[in-house]
Amino acid sequence: MTVIAIAGVLLAYMTAFFILAVVRRDNSVADIAWGGGFLLVALLSLHRGVGWLPRPALLTALVALWAARLALHILRRNRGRGEDPRYAAWRREWGRWWLPRSYLQVFLLQGAILLVIAAGIIVVNTRSGPGLGALDVVGAVVVVAGLAVETVADRQLARFTRDPVNSGRILDRGLWRYSRHPNYFGEAVVWWGVWLIALSVPGGWWTAVSPLLITFLLLKVSGVPLLERLMEGRPGWAEYKTRTSIFIPLPPRRIPPA
């Protein structure tokens, strides 16, 4: 019943953000809803589950830290920019069907994906397990490491794009020297860390669906492919793409002289 209750609350939560999007004519609010939705799931599952035991408390605190960082980052990024180009393009493409398709394909679909990715959180917060152990420590370290990578990567990108001198240029310094998408890599690492914590709970192994899904989405659907298409044709992109790992940070490849 806990999962059904959480799904019902998520439905109401995403519907409220959809109404806000309609009022503001800006579907970008869906991005703000994303992080808050996970925190909502964590708090609700904690309330209906085993309570503030060490493992659920640890994981909920990590989720709160991740969600707060993400919400602040998106608010800063979107301030004064209007609707994200992705959503604006869909608004034009969908025409008169924009309203129902926005609700179904942006908000409800995102809520359903959120629920699947939050599987590890729900399992940890609703099932009793042994005391904190090595897997919890390793998992927490992995979560913090992933959070650190995406935070640093986002800040480096924000500083780079704010400088008018860099208009039209490719960021190839800092973490971006080793990965074309270090922020997405850090995001995936966070959810693999959550899964490691869930492994300490009986039956937690199956929640590998969570990091597998988010990694697949980032690499093949909504993250890397969209940005790679946007960057095609920019000066220096072809060379940067040739020498720089697409996802996992690696030393740059040497480009043989022409």
Kinemage of the C-alpha trace (Angstrom):
@kinemage 1
@onewidth
@group {chain A} dominant
@subgroup {mainchain}
@vectorlist {calphas} color= white
{ca met a 1} P 0.000 0.000 0.000
{ca thr a 2} L 2.923 2.344 0.610
{ca val a 3} L 3.883 2.431 -3.077
{ca ile a 4} L 0.254 3.096 -4.089
{ca ala a 5} L 0.036 5.939 -1.572
{ca ile a 6} L 3.309 7.421 -2.795
{ca ala a 7} L 2.142 7.137 -6.418
{ca gly a 8} L -1.070 8.969 -5.510
{ca val a 9} L 0.811 11.795 -3.811
{ca leu a 10} L 3.191 12.032 -6.783
{ca leu a 11} L 0.197 12.259 -9.135
{ca ala a 12} L -1.175 15.206 -7.145
{ca tyr a 13} L 2.308 16.778 -6.942
{ca met a 14} L 2.965 16.601 -10.703
{ca thr a 15} L -0.575 17.788 -11.464
{ca ala a 16} L 0.011 20.855 -9.291
{ca phe a 17} L 3.187 21.653 -11.209
{ca phe a 18} L 1.342 21.131 -14.501
{ca ile a 19} L -1.259 23.702 -13.438
{ca leu a 20} L 1.570 26.083 -12.524
{ca ala a 21} L 3.126 25.488 -15.950
{ca val a 22} L -0.158 26.294 -17.696
{ca val a 23} L -0.567 29.508 -15.706
{ca arg a 24} L 3.007 30.594 -16.423
{ca arg a 25} L 3.074 29.167 -19.968
{ca asp a 26} L 6.392 27.579 -19.076
{ca asn a 27} L 6.875 23.817 -18.902
{ca ser a 28} L 10.385 24.363 -17.530
{ca val a 29} L 8.878 24.144 -14.038
{ca ala a 30} L 8.900 20.376 -14.620
{ca asp a 31} L 12.671 20.497 -14.097
{ca ile a 32} L 12.171 22.134 -10.700
{ca ala a 33} L 9.577 19.491 -9.782
{ca trp a 34} L 12.081 16.697 -10.461
{ca gly a 35} L 14.365 17.060 -7.423
{ca gly a 36} L 11.551 17.996 -5.055
{ca gly a 37} L 9.656 14.888 -6.097
{ca phe a 38} L 12.430 12.626 -4.843
{ca leu a 39} L 12.554 14.444 -1.523
{ca leu a 40} L 8.775 14.080 -1.254
{ca val a 41} L 9.068 10.316 -1.899
{ca ala a 42} L 11.856 10.013 0.674
{ca leu a 43} L 9.924 11.847 3.400
{ca leu a 44} L 6.640 10.063 2.675
{ca ser a 45} L 8.234 6.596 2.601
{ca leu a 46} L 10.100 7.432 5.792
{ca his a 47} L 6.855 8.463 7.476
{ca arg a 48} L 4.989 5.340 6.346
{ca gly a 49} L 7.961 3.005 6.738
{ca val a 50} L 10.393 2.057 9.473
{ca gly a 51} L 10.944 5.614 10.736
{ca trp a 52} L 14.138 7.457 11.597
{ca leu a 53} L 16.426 4.464 11.883
{ca pro a 54} L 20.090 5.127 10.978
{ca arg a 55} L 19.971 3.840 7.375
{ca pro a 56} L 16.708 5.544 6.312
{ca ala a 57} L 17.807 8.729 8.071
{ca leu a 58} L 21.173 8.656 6.291
{ca leu a 59} L 19.651 8.078 2.864
{ca thr a 60} L 16.927 10.690 3.349
{ca ala a 61} L 19.546 13.244 4.383
{ca leu a 62} L 21.584 12.459 1.257
{ca val a 63} L 18.477 12.773 -0.934
{ca ala a 64} L 17.623 16.114 0.707
{ca leu a 65} L 21.150 17.389 0.009
{ca trp a 66} L 20.956 16.257 -3.617
{ca ala a 67} L 17.461 17.715 -4.138
{ca ala a 68} L 18.338 21.083 -2.569
{ca arg a 69} L 21.455 21.390 -4.738
{ca leu a 70} L 19.546 20.522 -7.898
{ca ala a 71} L 16.629 22.868 -7.199
{ca leu a 72} L 18.964 25.788 -6.448
{ca his a 73} L 20.994 25.095 -9.584
{ca ile a 74} L 17.924 24.976 -11.844
{ca leu a 75} L 16.415 28.127 -10.306
{ca arg a 76} L 19.656 30.021 -10.927
{ca arg a 77} L 20.031 28.618 -14.437
{ca asn a 78} L 16.461 29.399 -15.501
{ca arg a 79} L 16.185 32.853 -13.925
{ca gly a 80} L 15.108 35.333 -16.585
{ca arg a 81} L 15.626 32.861 -19.461
{ca gly a 82} L 12.012 32.005 -20.256
{ca glu a 83} L 10.922 28.517 -21.267
{ca asp a 84} L 13.655 25.971 -21.934
{ca pro a 85} L 14.202 25.534 -25.717
{ca arg a 86} L 13.274 21.846 -25.486
{ca tyr a 87} L 9.827 22.606 -24.090
{ca ala a 88} L 9.347 25.590 -26.402
{ca ala a 89} L 10.032 23.342 -29.404
{ca trp a 90} L 7.487 20.792 -28.187
{ca arg a 91} L 4.949 23.573 -27.643
{ca arg a 92} L 5.299 24.509 -31.332
{ca glu a 93} L 5.309 20.901 -32.564
{ca trp a 94} L 2.292 19.787 -30.555
{ca gly a 95} L 0.096 22.731 -31.566
{ca arg a 96} L -3.489 22.365 -30.332
{ca trp a 97} L -2.547 19.137 -28.523
{ca trp a 98} L 0.014 20.978 -26.407
{ca leu a 99} L -2.094 20.930 -23.231
{ca pro a 100} L -2.911 17.183 -22.968
{ca arg a 101} L 0.484 16.112 -24.312
{ca ser a 102} L 2.272 18.362 -21.821
{ca tyr a 103} L 0.335 16.781 -18.970
{ca leu a 104} L 0.883 13.212 -20.168
{ca gln a 105} L 4.354 13.330 -21.738
{ca val a 106} L 6.085 15.919 -19.569
{ca phe a 107} L 4.518 15.771 -16.121
{ca leu a 108} L 2.853 12.371 -15.684
{ca leu a 109} L 5.575 10.480 -17.551
{ca gln a 110} L 8.202 12.243 -15.473
{ca gly a 111} L 6.320 11.298 -12.315
{ca ala a 112} L 6.229 7.641 -13.380
{ca ile a 113} L 9.949 7.624 -14.170
{ca leu a 114} L 10.647 9.360 -10.870
{ca leu a 115} L 8.784 6.620 -8.998
{ca val a 116} L 10.873 3.887 -10.650
{ca ile a 117} L 14.170 5.674 -10.039
{ca ala a 118} L 13.167 6.228 -6.395
{ca ala a 119} L 12.857 2.450 -5.860
{ca gly a 120} L 16.021 2.270 -3.769
{ca ile a 121} L 14.818 5.078 -1.518
{ca ile a 122} L 11.437 3.429 -0.964
{ca val a 123} L 12.959 0.027 -0.180
{ca val a 124} L 15.468 1.426 2.317
{ca asn a 125} L 12.849 3.567 4.067
{ca thr a 126} L 10.156 0.882 4.315
{ca arg a 127} L 12.055 -2.341 5.075
{ca ser a 128} L 13.882 -3.276 8.219
{ca gly a 129} L 17.497 -4.328 7.829
{ca pro a 130} L 20.686 -4.842 9.834
{ca gly a 131} L 22.597 -1.969 11.380
{ca leu a 132} L 24.767 0.317 9.312
{ca gly a 133} L 27.657 -1.504 7.660
{ca ala a 134} L 30.412 -1.185 5.094
{ca leu a 135} L 28.016 -1.045 2.127
{ca asp a 136} L 26.227 1.940 3.659
{ca val a 137} L 29.511 3.775 4.133
{ca val a 138} L 30.675 2.999 0.597
{ca gly a 139} L 27.283 3.927 -0.831
{ca ala a 140} L 27.217 7.244 1.038
{ca val a 141} L 30.748 8.053 -0.169
{ca val a 142} L 29.731 7.265 -3.756
{ca val a 143} L 26.635 9.484 -3.475
{ca val a 144} L 28.681 12.388 -2.098
{ca ala a 145} L 31.360 11.874 -4.761
{ca gly a 146} L 28.764 11.937 -7.538
{ca leu a 147} L 27.137 15.012 -6.025
{ca ala a 148} L 30.523 16.747 -5.841
{ca val a 149} L 31.298 15.966 -9.490
{ca glu a 150} L 28.000 17.291 -10.822
{ca thr a 151} L 28.158 20.362 -8.576
{ca val a 152} L 31.661 21.303 -9.714
{ca ala a 153} L 30.806 20.570 -13.362
{ca asp a 154} L 27.654 22.716 -13.253
{ca arg a 155} L 29.520 25.602 -11.619
{ca gln a 156} L 32.323 25.436 -14.178
{ca leu a 157} L 29.769 25.493 -17.002
{ca ala a 158} L 27.811 28.366 -15.421
{ca arg a 159} L 30.974 30.500 -15.057
{ca phe a 160} L 31.990 29.714 -18.623
{ca thr a 161} L 28.623 30.606 -20.184
{ca arg a 162} L 28.280 33.825 -18.167
{ca asp a 163} L 31.417 35.266 -19.775
{ca pro a 164} L 30.516 36.920 -23.115
{ca val a 165} L 34.026 36.152 -24.376
{ca asn a 166} L 33.076 32.446 -24.452
{ca ser a 167} L 30.012 32.892 -26.670
{ca gly a 168} L 29.963 30.085 -29.239
{ca arg a 169} L 33.038 28.417 -27.762
{ca ile a 170} L 33.437 24.930 -26.301
{ca leu a 171} L 34.205 24.440 -22.604
{ca asp a 172} L 37.207 22.104 -22.496
{ca arg a 173} L 38.710 22.989 -19.139
{ca gly a 174} L 38.262 21.610 -15.635
{ca leu a 175} L 36.152 18.463 -15.499
{ca trp a 176} L 35.013 19.169 -19.057
{ca arg a 177} L 38.525 18.377 -20.255
{ca tyr a 178} L 37.989 14.735 -19.274
{ca ser a 179} L 34.309 14.225 -20.103
{ca arg a 180} L 31.884 15.909 -22.483
{ca his a 181} L 29.130 15.475 -19.887
{ca pro a 182} L 30.701 15.301 -16.393
{ca asn a 183} L 27.538 16.658 -14.750
{ca tyr a 184} L 25.491 13.762 -16.139
{ca phe a 185} L 28.190 11.308 -15.099
{ca gly a 186} L 28.021 12.664 -11.537
{ca glu a 187} L 24.235 12.315 -11.569
{ca ala a 188} L 24.466 8.643 -12.559
{ca val a 189} L 27.067 8.016 -9.841
{ca val a 190} L 24.684 9.416 -7.207
{ca trp a 191} L 22.070 6.771 -8.020
{ca trp a 192} L 24.574 3.932 -8.091
{ca gly a 193} L 25.523 5.036 -4.574
{ca val a 194} L 21.865 4.898 -3.508
{ca trp a 195} L 21.698 1.352 -4.861
{ca leu a 196} L 24.743 0.315 -2.803
{ca ile a 197} L 22.951 1.510 0.320
{ca ala a 198} L 19.801 -0.393 -0.722
{ca leu a 199} L 21.865 -3.607 -1.019
{ca ser a 200} L 22.057 -3.686 2.786
{ca val a 201} L 18.282 -4.200 2.967
{ca pro a 202} L 16.752 -7.640 2.262
{ca gly a 203} L 15.680 -7.773 -1.391
{ca gly a 204} L 17.373 -4.473 -2.175
{ca trp a 205} L 19.341 -5.932 -5.080
{ca trp a 206} L 16.422 -5.542 -7.518
{ca thr a 207} L 16.492 -1.760 -7.123
{ca ala a 208} L 19.426 -1.804 -9.564
{ca val a 209} L 16.608 -0.884 -11.975
{ca ser a 210} L 16.961 2.649 -10.590
{ca pro a 211} L 20.592 3.454 -11.541
{ca leu a 212} L 20.258 1.407 -14.729
{ca leu a 213} L 17.260 3.479 -15.820
{ca ile a 214} L 18.767 6.873 -14.993
{ca thr a 215} L 22.059 5.926 -16.675
{ca phe a 216} L 20.171 4.768 -19.784
{ca leu a 217} L 18.076 7.956 -19.897
{ca leu a 218} L 21.117 10.185 -19.511
{ca leu a 219} L 23.178 8.330 -22.120
{ca lys a 220} L 20.538 7.437 -24.695
{ca val a 221} L 17.407 9.580 -24.297
{ca ser a 222} L 17.092 12.921 -22.529
{ca gly a 223} L 20.607 13.951 -21.586
{ca val a 224} L 23.641 13.311 -23.753
{ca pro a 225} L 21.889 12.865 -27.162
{ca leu a 226} L 19.975 16.164 -26.918
{ca leu a 227} L 23.045 18.201 -25.992
{ca glu a 228} L 25.262 16.446 -28.512
{ca arg a 229} L 22.825 17.409 -31.288
{ca leu a 230} L 22.773 21.021 -30.084
{ca met a 231} L 26.564 21.206 -30.126
{ca glu a 232} L 27.061 19.731 -33.613
{ca gly a 233} L 28.513 22.277 -36.006
{ca arg a 234} L 29.972 24.586 -33.377
{ca pro a 235} L 33.567 25.659 -33.991
{ca gly a 236} L 35.937 23.237 -32.277
{ca trp a 237} L 33.243 20.682 -31.454
{ca ala a 238} L 34.487 17.976 -33.833
{ca glu a 239} L 38.007 18.108 -32.387
{ca tyr a 240} L 36.718 18.246 -28.810
{ca lys a 241} L 34.433 15.282 -29.504
{ca thr a 242} L 37.312 13.271 -30.929
{ca arg a 243} L 39.643 13.711 -27.967
{ca thr a 244} L 37.185 13.781 -25.052
{ca ser a 245} L 35.324 10.871 -23.451
{ca ile a 246} L 31.575 11.150 -23.879
{ca phe a 247} L 30.630 10.223 -20.295
{ca ile a 248} L 33.161 8.634 -17.921
{ca pro a 249} L 35.983 11.109 -17.182
{ca leu a 250} L 39.171 9.849 -18.874
{ca pro a 251} L 42.460 11.419 -19.937
{ca pro a 252} L 42.022 13.216 -23.298
{ca arg a 253} L 42.988 11.181 -26.345
{ca arg a 254} L 45.876 12.367 -28.453
{ca ile a 255} L 44.854 13.532 -31.906
{ca pro a 256} L 47.431 12.526 -34.514
{ca pro a 257} L 48.677 15.400 -36.686
{ca ala a 258} L 46.974 15.743 -40.039
